């Protein structure tokens, strides 16, 4: 079986001489964080480049609960990123989001990142106090309760 053979498994033997014989895990086997970015939440002129994530799905939907500052139709970008990259992505997104009234949710198996413009809340999944603090911040920045609906 060759390295490109789908039956070779999800690991590959690194071909460089110094790593000869070492098995490196396929990045798809690493723990991943999942998130949703609303394209319309990006600040005009914001650029996100060299993002180390995989897009799972892109969906256009009527929001059903848009505020006066938000468009009624949103483009949802569902993505995965390695857990080890989640914090850096959260920081990058916080610098690109428009205000008021937008956030991105990103979560690993253990942690939740709620990303607002220039502010990131990071707390253990299931932590009701961490969630309440992020919700309070969102409300104070124009996000209605109906939109504070990220996974627990």
C-alpha positions in Angstrom: 0.0 0.0 0.0 1.3 3.4 -0.9 1.0 6.6 1.1 -1.8 7.8 -1.3 -3.7 4.5 -0.9 -6.9 5.0 1.0 -6.5 1.6 2.6 -3.1 2.8 4.1 -5.0 4.1 7.1 -5.1 7.5 8.5 -1.4 7.8 9.2 1.5 8.2 6.9 5.1 7.5 7.2 7.1 10.7 6.8 9.3 10.5 3.8 12.1 12.8 5.0 15.4 11.0 5.9 15.6 12.5 9.4 12.1 11.3 10.2 12.3 8.0 8.3 10.3 5.3 9.9 8.4 7.6 12.2 4.6 7.6 11.9 2.8 10.9 12.0 -0.9 11.1 12.7 -3.1 12.4 10.0 -4.4 15.9 11.0 -7.9 14.5 10.6 -7.3 12.3 13.7 -6.4 15.2 16.0 -9.1 16.6 18.4 -11.1 19.3 16.6 -13.0 22.3 17.7 -16.2 23.2 15.8 -17.7 26.6 15.2 -20.0 28.8 13.2 -19.1 32.1 11.7 -21.8 34.4 10.2 -20.2 36.0 7.2 -22.2 39.2 7.7 -20.7 39.6 11.1 -17.3 40.5 9.7 -16.3 44.1 9.8 -16.1 45.9 6.4 -12.5 45.7 5.3 -11.7 42.8 7.6 -9.4 40.1 6.2 -9.0 36.6 7.5 -6.3 34.8 5.7 -4.3 31.6 6.1 -7.0 30.1 8.3 -6.1 26.6 9.4 -9.7 25.4 9.4 -11.9 23.2 7.3 -15.3 24.4 6.1 -17.9 21.7 6.7 -20.9 23.6 5.4 -22.0 27.0 4.1 -25.7 27.8 4.4 -27.8 30.9 3.7 -30.7 31.3 6.0 -33.3 33.8 7.0 -32.3 34.7 10.6 -35.8 35.0 11.9 -34.5 37.1 14.8 -32.3 39.8 13.3 -31.9 43.1 15.1 -32.3 46.5 13.4 -28.5 46.5 12.9 -28.4 43.0 11.2 -29.4 41.8 7.8 -32.4 39.5 7.7 -30.5 36.8 5.7 -27.3 35.3 7.1 -24.5 33.2 5.5 -23.5 30.6 8.1 -20.0 29.0 7.8 -19.7 25.8 9.8 -16.1 24.9 10.4 -13.6 22.6 12.2 -10.2 23.5 13.5 -7.6 21.6 15.5 -8.1 22.2 19.2 -4.6 23.5 19.4 -5.5 26.3 17.0 -8.8 27.3 18.6 -7.4 30.0 20.9 -5.4 31.7 18.1 -8.5 31.6 15.8 -10.7 33.1 18.5 -8.2 36.0 18.9 -8.1 36.6 15.1 -11.9 36.5 14.8 -12.3 39.0 17.7 -10.3 41.5 15.7 -12.4 41.0 12.6 -16.0 41.0 13.9 -18.2 44.0 13.5 -20.0 45.7 16.4 -22.6 45.9 17.8 -24.4 42.6 18.1 -22.2 39.9 16.6 -20.3 36.9 18.1 -18.8 33.6 17.0 -19.1 30.4 19.0 -16.3 27.9 18.9 -16.1 24.8 21.1 -13.8 21.9 21.8 -14.9 18.8 23.7 -13.7 20.5 26.9 -14.0 24.3 26.3 -16.2 26.9 24.9 -14.9 30.1 23.2 -17.5 32.9 22.7 -15.9 35.5 20.5 -17.1 39.1 20.5 -15.5 42.1 18.8 -12.2 42.6 20.8 -13.3 40.2 23.6 -13.1 36.4 24.0 -14.8 34.4 26.7 -13.2 31.0 27.3 -14.7 28.6 29.8 -15.1 24.9 30.4 -18.1 23.3 28.6 -21.0 23.1 31.0 -19.7 26.0 33.2 -22.9 27.9 33.9 -21.0 30.9 35.4 -18.8 31.3 32.4 -21.8 31.1 30.1 -23.7 33.6 32.1 -20.8 36.1 31.9 -20.6 35.7 28.1 -24.4 36.1 27.9 -24.4 39.2 30.0 -21.7 40.7 27.9 -23.6 39.9 24.7 -26.8 41.4 26.1 -24.9 44.6 27.1 -23.6 44.8 23.5 -26.9 44.5 21.7 -27.4 40.8 21.2 -30.9 39.7 22.1 -31.5 36.6 24.2 -32.9 34.7 21.2 -29.4 34.9 19.6 -27.5 33.8 22.7 -28.0 30.2 21.7 -24.6 28.5 21.4 -24.2 24.9 22.5 -23.7 24.2 26.2 
